[in-house]
């Protein structure tokens, strides 16, 4: 009896590393213990623990097989050996106990699976939100850096050109470089403040939105591009994400004009509709008939529009310039976290 009890209980020590052998060791020990008609004791508890552990860890077939083997061995063995012949009631009672034991283990397993699934879902959601936030910040960094560096590049070229021939006229270009670089640093510091998530590093200026459009136009004009604005409809307060996306789309469009179009003028049209906000940016660039090549800038703008449930198209104007048209729905807050940026380091 002592040997059987030791086999059943001590073997549980290895159930984490050798679960199946331990399970069947407890089955054999319990079956022999019962057939020898020893008093019920810890050996039964050892079997219960082994079965619970097996089913809880997902080895359901093996757990139920062990229950069935012990039941058949116990009932059949007693009949074969002629030990206290049992009636139908006793046989059904023993079977019911085994079934209840199995279903109790299944309930524990199901609860454990639900807890693990909920934890995995929570972690996946956290990782997805963190990834989406990184992508959104990467887009913001791209827009800020690309716009201001483009202005600085144009003004630096102007200053170099005027230094030797008309040095007195180089001062405005240098002042524009200073202002653009200062503005870029302020916006970058605001974005870095979001990454740090500290009160002292919080942005000290409003989030970029259409209220800064005139400032954007004046800054772009200093790079030699004359920009006209045309607003239709009644301006209205916009959700933060939509307001930021609209501003960034216009900013990126003007940046592309400064960098690539060789244009002298551009027109920004904003249409406030009842359900949509329509943005259109035209330039008088080179007379080209081929469809525009969609670089990272256009792709990034389309990602912003798509994240809002809107659309963005880049086509040629009748005179060969570039036209960017974005249609953004007014309903709901922008979900810019869904923007999928294929290259976070767009330039």
C-alpha positions as a Python dict, from the first residue, in 0.01 Angstrom:
ca = {
    (1, 'X'): (0, 0, 0),
    (2, 'X'): (277, 245, 94),
    (3, 'X'): (457, 173, -233),
    (4, 'X'): (143, 246, -436),
    (5, 'X'): (79, 569, -246),
    (6, 'X'): (437, 680, -303),
    (7, 'X'): (418, 600, -674),
    (8, 'X'): (97, 802, -712),
    (9, 'X'): (193, 1104, -503),
    (10, 'X'): (569, 1137, -555),
    (11, 'X'): (533, 1104, -934),
    (12, 'X'): (333, 1428, -936),
    (13, 'X'): (661, 1613, -881),
    (14, 'X'): (751, 1546, -1248),
    (15, 'X'): (409, 1627, -1397),
    (16, 'X'): (537, 1955, -1548),
    (17, 'X'): (817, 1789, -1745),
    (18, 'X'): (680, 1434, -1797),
    (19, 'X'): (306, 1483, -1780),
    (20, 'X'): (185, 1178, -1976),
    (21, 'X'): (410, 920, -1803),
    (22, 'X'): (308, 1064, -1464),
    (23, 'X'): (-62, 1043, -1564),
    (24, 'X'): (-40, 674, -1650),
    (25, 'X'): (171, 601, -1343),
    (26, 'X'): (-110, 740, -1126),
    (27, 'X'): (-365, 538, -1327),
    (28, 'X'): (-178, 211, -1268),
    (29, 'X'): (-111, 290, -902),
    (30, 'X'): (-476, 387, -840),
    (31, 'X'): (-614, 83, -1025),
    (32, 'X'): (-396, -163, -835),
    (33, 'X'): (-475, 19, -508),
    (34, 'X'): (-851, -14, -569),
    (35, 'X'): (-836, -378, -681),
    (36, 'X'): (-640, -466, -368),
    (37, 'X'): (-925, -309, -168),
    (38, 'X'): (-709, -73, 30),
    (39, 'X'): (-886, 218, 203),
    (40, 'X'): (-935, 517, -23),
    (41, 'X'): (-672, 779, 44),
    (42, 'X'): (-412, 1012, -112),
    (43, 'X'): (-355, 786, -410),
    (44, 'X'): (-701, 882, -542),
    (45, 'X'): (-620, 1251, -497),
    (46, 'X'): (-297, 1204, -691),
    (47, 'X'): (-494, 1063, -986),
    (48, 'X'): (-743, 1353, -973),
    (49, 'X'): (-459, 1607, -979),
    (50, 'X'): (-292, 1429, -1272),
    (51, 'X'): (-614, 1422, -1475),
    (52, 'X'): (-693, 1788, -1399),
    (53, 'X'): (-343, 1895, -1502),
    (54, 'X'): (-353, 1689, -1823),
    (55, 'X'): (-689, 1824, -1944),
    (56, 'X'): (-617, 2180, -1827),
    (57, 'X'): (-298, 2189, -2033),
    (58, 'X'): (-486, 2081, -2346),
    (59, 'X'): (-420, 1706, -2355),
    (60, 'X'): (-792, 1633, -2353),
    (61, 'X'): (-788, 1297, -2535),
    (62, 'X'): (-518, 1162, -2307),
    (63, 'X'): (-703, 1283, -1995),
    (64, 'X'): (-1033, 1126, -2096),
    (65, 'X'): (-850, 809, -2199),
    (66, 'X'): (-700, 784, -1851),
    (67, 'X'): (-1046, 827, -1694),
    (68, 'X'): (-1190, 560, -1920),
    (69, 'X'): (-902, 321, -1859),
    (70, 'X'): (-931, 353, -1482),
    (71, 'X'): (-1312, 311, -1493),
    (72, 'X'): (-1302, 5, -1717),
    (73, 'X'): (-1011, -142, -1524),
    (74, 'X'): (-1182, -84, -1189),
    (75, 'X'): (-1528, -214, -1283),
    (76, 'X'): (-1407, -491, -1511),
    (77, 'X'): (-1131, -598, -1276),
    (78, 'X'): (-1366, -636, -983),
    (79, 'X'): (-1605, -842, -1198),
    (80, 'X'): (-1330, -1065, -1332),
    (81, 'X'): (-1173, -1116, -991),
    (82, 'X'): (-1509, -1162, -827),
    (83, 'X'): (-1441, -894, -569),
    (84, 'X'): (-1765, -775, -408),
    (85, 'X'): (-1974, -807, -721),
    (86, 'X'): (-2126, -467, -796),
    (87, 'X'): (-2477, -386, -906),
    (88, 'X'): (-2581, -161, -1190),
    (89, 'X'): (-2635, 127, -948),
    (90, 'X'): (-2279, 109, -816),
    (91, 'X'): (-2135, 84, -1169),
    (92, 'X'): (-2335, 387, -1286),
    (93, 'X'): (-2238, 582, -975),
    (94, 'X'): (-1869, 519, -1033),
    (95, 'X'): (-1910, 614, -1400),
    (96, 'X'): (-2093, 934, -1306),
    (97, 'X'): (-1814, 1032, -1068),
    (98, 'X'): (-1558, 984, -1344),
    (99, 'X'): (-1764, 1189, -1593),
    (100, 'X'): (-1811, 1470, -1340),
    (101, 'X'): (-1436, 1469, -1277),
    (102, 'X'): (-1368, 1497, -1651),
    (103, 'X'): (-1618, 1780, -1707),
    (104, 'X'): (-1486, 1970, -1405),
    (105, 'X'): (-1138, 1951, -1557),
    (106, 'X'): (-1283, 2071, -1891),
    (107, 'X'): (-1439, 2372, -1719),
    (108, 'X'): (-1105, 2465, -1566),
    (109, 'X'): (-940, 2426, -1907),
    (110, 'X'): (-1203, 2640, -2081),
    (111, 'X'): (-1169, 2912, -1817),
    (112, 'X'): (-792, 2907, -1852),
    (113, 'X'): (-819, 2932, -2232),
    (114, 'X'): (-1059, 3228, -2204),
    (115, 'X'): (-824, 3408, -1966),
    (116, 'X'): (-525, 3344, -2191),
    (117, 'X'): (-719, 3452, -2501),
    (118, 'X'): (-829, 3774, -2331),
    (119, 'X'): (-471, 3844, -2225),
    (120, 'X'): (-341, 3779, -2577),
    (121, 'X'): (-608, 4005, -2722),
    (122, 'X'): (-518, 4282, -2478),
    (123, 'X'): (-148, 4253, -2556),
    (124, 'X'): (-211, 4246, -2930),
    (125, 'X'): (-428, 4556, -2899),
    (126, 'X'): (-157, 4735, -2701),
    (127, 'X'): (109, 4639, -2956),
    (128, 'X'): (-117, 4745, -3243),
    (129, 'X'): (-192, 5080, -3081),
    (130, 'X'): (177, 5138, -3013),
    (131, 'X'): (263, 5050, -3372),
    (132, 'X'): (-10, 5275, -3509),
    (133, 'X'): (109, 5562, -3291),
    (134, 'X'): (467, 5515, -3414),
    (135, 'X'): (346, 5521, -3773),
    (136, 'X'): (142, 5836, -3711),
    (137, 'X'): (439, 6010, -3553),
    (138, 'X'): (662, 5894, -3839),
    (139, 'X'): (419, 6058, -4084),
    (140, 'X'): (419, 6377, -3878),
    (141, 'X'): (800, 6381, -3873),
    (142, 'X'): (813, 6331, -4247),
    (143, 'X'): (571, 6616, -4318),
    (144, 'X'): (745, 6858, -4081),
    (145, 'X'): (1098, 6778, -4192),
    (146, 'X'): (1023, 6758, -4565),
    (147, 'X'): (838, 7091, -4572),
    (148, 'X'): (1086, 7297, -4375),
    (149, 'X'): (1397, 7140, -4527),
    (150, 'X'): (1256, 7209, -4873),
    (151, 'X'): (1206, 7576, -4784),
    (152, 'X'): (1553, 7595, -4633),
    (153, 'X'): (1703, 7435, -4943),
    (154, 'X'): (1535, 7683, -5176),
    (155, 'X'): (1631, 7983, -4963),
    (156, 'X'): (1988, 7857, -4925),
    (157, 'X'): (2017, 7826, -5303),
    (158, 'X'): (1887, 8181, -5339),
    (159, 'X'): (2128, 8313, -5077),
    (160, 'X'): (2426, 8144, -5247),
    (161, 'X'): (2322, 8288, -5580),
    (162, 'X'): (2293, 8641, -5441),
    (163, 'X'): (2598, 8640, -5214),
    (164, 'X'): (2845, 8727, -5488),
    (165, 'X'): (2626, 8936, -5717),
    (166, 'X'): (2390, 9117, -5481),
    (167, 'X'): (2502, 9045, -5123),
    (168, 'X'): (2265, 9303, -4978),
    (169, 'X'): (1966, 9104, -5110),
    (170, 'X'): (2083, 8776, -4953),
    (171, 'X'): (1973, 8889, -4608),
    (172, 'X'): (1598, 8813, -4660),
    (173, 'X'): (1683, 8461, -4777),
    (174, 'X'): (1904, 8404, -4473),
    (175, 'X'): (1630, 8539, -4247),
    (176, 'X'): (1384, 8300, -4407),
    (177, 'X'): (1626, 8012, -4344),
    (178, 'X'): (1654, 8113, -3980),
    (179, 'X'): (1277, 8135, -3941),
    (180, 'X'): (1210, 7803, -4118),
    (181, 'X'): (1472, 7620, -3913),
    (182, 'X'): (1334, 7768, -3590),
    (183, 'X'): (983, 7662, -3684),
    (184, 'X'): (1102, 7311, -3769),
    (185, 'X'): (1276, 7280, -3433),
    (186, 'X'): (960, 7390, -3249),
    (187, 'X'): (745, 7133, -3428),
    (188, 'X'): (1005, 6858, -3383),
    (189, 'X'): (1029, 6942, -3013),
    (190, 'X'): (651, 6908, -2987),
    (191, 'X'): (657, 6565, -3152),
    (192, 'X'): (946, 6450, -2934),
    (193, 'X'): (745, 6571, -2634),
    (194, 'X'): (469, 6328, -2731),
    (195, 'X'): (724, 6045, -2746),
    (196, 'X'): (858, 6133, -2402),
    (197, 'X'): (504, 6163, -2262),
    (198, 'X'): (607, 6409, -1993),
    (199, 'X'): (427, 6725, -1885),
    (200, 'X'): (730, 6947, -1922),
    (201, 'X'): (783, 6833, -2279),
    (202, 'X'): (422, 6875, -2387),
    (203, 'X'): (366, 7079, -2702),
    (204, 'X'): (363, 7453, -2636),
    (205, 'X'): (170, 7535, -2953),
    (206, 'X'): (-161, 7418, -3104),
    (207, 'X'): (-168, 7104, -3315),
    (208, 'X'): (-117, 7189, -3683),
    (209, 'X'): (-454, 7262, -3841),
    (210, 'X'): (-623, 7474, -4106),
    (211, 'X'): (-611, 7779, -3879),
    (212, 'X'): (-238, 7789, -3963),
    (213, 'X'): (-301, 7790, -4338),
    (214, 'X'): (-221, 8159, -4382),
    (215, 'X'): (105, 8112, -4197),
    (216, 'X'): (189, 7816, -4421),
    (217, 'X'): (111, 8024, -4730),
    (218, 'X'): (334, 8310, -4616),
    (219, 'X'): (620, 8073, -4533),
    (220, 'X'): (588, 7907, -4874),
    (221, 'X'): (583, 8247, -5046),
    (222, 'X'): (927, 8318, -4901),
    (223, 'X'): (1053, 8023, -5108),
    (224, 'X'): (940, 8202, -5424),
    (225, 'X'): (606, 8029, -5476),
    (226, 'X'): (302, 8256, -5494),
    (227, 'X'): (11, 8080, -5328),
    (228, 'X'): (-355, 8180, -5360),
    (229, 'X'): (-625, 8048, -5129),
    (230, 'X'): (-990, 8007, -5223),
    (231, 'X'): (-1237, 7898, -4953),
    (232, 'X'): (-1597, 7800, -5036),
    (233, 'X'): (-1873, 7722, -4792),
    (234, 'X'): (-1893, 7810, -4426),
    (235, 'X'): (-1576, 7722, -4231),
    (236, 'X'): (-1659, 7506, -3930),
    (237, 'X'): (-1472, 7349, -3639),
    (238, 'X'): (-1322, 7016, -3745),
    (239, 'X'): (-1225, 6711, -3541),
    (240, 'X'): (-860, 6730, -3438),
    (241, 'X'): (-747, 6439, -3655),
    (242, 'X'): (-934, 6565, -3962),
    (243, 'X'): (-805, 6921, -3912),
    (244, 'X'): (-446, 6799, -3880),
    (245, 'X'): (-476, 6569, -4183),
    (246, 'X'): (-621, 6846, -4402),
    (247, 'X'): (-338, 7082, -4306),
    (248, 'X'): (-71, 6816, -4364),
    (249, 'X'): (-214, 6727, -4707),
    (250, 'X'): (-200, 7090, -4816),
    (251, 'X'): (146, 7129, -4665),
    (252, 'X'): (279, 6822, -4844),
    (253, 'X'): (120, 6933, -5172),
    (254, 'X'): (291, 7273, -5152),
    (255, 'X'): (617, 7105, -5051),
    (256, 'X'): (602, 6889, -5365),
    (257, 'X'): (536, 7200, -5576),
    (258, 'X'): (839, 7377, -5428),
    (259, 'X'): (1065, 7076, -5470),
    (260, 'X'): (960, 6927, -5802),
    (261, 'X'): (713, 7133, -6007),
    (262, 'X'): (927, 7432, -6107),
    (263, 'X'): (609, 7635, -6069),
    (264, 'X'): (564, 8002, -5986),
    (265, 'X'): (209, 7994, -5852),
    (266, 'X'): (-19, 7751, -5676),
    (267, 'X'): (-385, 7766, -5576),
    (268, 'X'): (-534, 7607, -5267),
    (269, 'X'): (-910, 7555, -5277),
    (270, 'X'): (-1106, 7442, -4972),
    (271, 'X'): (-1471, 7345, -5002),
    (272, 'X'): (-1673, 7299, -4683),
    (273, 'X'): (-1966, 7075, -4775),
    (274, 'X'): (-2243, 6930, -4563),
    (275, 'X'): (-2078, 6587, -4543),
    (276, 'X'): (-1730, 6627, -4689),
    (277, 'X'): (-1430, 6857, -4686),
    (278, 'X'): (-1273, 6891, -5031),
    (279, 'X'): (-913, 7007, -5074),
    (280, 'X'): (-763, 7095, -5412),
    (281, 'X'): (-411, 7219, -5481),
    (282, 'X'): (-316, 7322, -5838),
    (283, 'X'): (14, 7455, -5968),
    (284, 'X'): (129, 7603, -6299),
    (285, 'X'): (428, 7377, -6333),
    (286, 'X'): (586, 7246, -6648),
    (287, 'X'): (354, 7156, -6934),
    (288, 'X'): (360, 6781, -6909),
    (289, 'X'): (107, 6539, -7050),
    (290, 'X'): (222, 6216, -6885),
    (291, 'X'): (45, 6106, -6565),
    (292, 'X'): (228, 6224, -6252),
    (293, 'X'): (472, 5984, -6091),
    (294, 'X'): (343, 5902, -5743),
    (295, 'X'): (635, 5932, -5506),
    (296, 'X'): (639, 5895, -5131),
    (297, 'X'): (475, 6234, -5080),
    (298, 'X'): (161, 6150, -5277),
    (299, 'X'): (148, 5803, -5123),
    (300, 'X'): (168, 5956, -4775),
    (301, 'X'): (-113, 6201, -4850),
    (302, 'X'): (-332, 5922, -4986),
    (303, 'X'): (-267, 5721, -4668),
    (304, 'X'): (-388, 6011, -4457),
    (305, 'X'): (-703, 6048, -4668),
    (306, 'X'): (-774, 5675, -4668),
    (307, 'X'): (-733, 5659, -4290),
    (308, 'X'): (-1022, 5908, -4266),
    (309, 'X'): (-1240, 5709, -4505),
    (310, 'X'): (-1174, 5959, -4784),
    (311, 'X'): (-997, 5962, -5119),
    (312, 'X'): (-706, 6144, -5280),
    (313, 'X'): (-613, 6170, -5647),
    (314, 'X'): (-319, 6334, -5825),
    (315, 'X'): (-375, 6429, -6190),
    (316, 'X'): (-253, 6677, -6449),
    (317, 'X'): (-424, 7012, -6498),
    (318, 'X'): (-509, 7124, -6855),
    (319, 'X'): (-191, 7335, -6864),
    (320, 'X'): (30, 7047, -6752),
    (321, 'X'): (61, 7130, -6384),
    (322, 'X'): (-19, 6897, -6097),
    (323, 'X'): (-360, 6882, -5929),
    (324, 'X'): (-411, 6711, -5595),
    (325, 'X'): (-773, 6659, -5487),
    (326, 'X'): (-863, 6511, -5148),
    (327, 'X'): (-1222, 6442, -5038),
    (328, 'X'): (-1249, 6384, -4664),
    (329, 'X'): (-1569, 6291, -4475),
    (330, 'X'): (-1666, 6532, -4198),
    (331, 'X'): (-1841, 6275, -3980),
    (332, 'X'): (-1641, 6119, -3693),
    (333, 'X'): (-1293, 6164, -3555),
    (334, 'X'): (-995, 6087, -3775),
    (335, 'X'): (-831, 5753, -3712),
    (336, 'X'): (-483, 5837, -3827),
    (337, 'X'): (-344, 5547, -3628),
    (338, 'X'): (-454, 5321, -3914),
    (339, 'X'): (-221, 5488, -4160),
    (340, 'X'): (13, 5229, -4302),
    (341, 'X'): (343, 5389, -4390),
    (342, 'X'): (559, 5176, -4612),
    (343, 'X'): (866, 5388, -4550),
    (344, 'X'): (877, 5580, -4222),
    (345, 'X'): (1179, 5773, -4344),
    (346, 'X'): (1020, 5943, -4642),
    (347, 'X'): (1206, 6243, -4769),
}
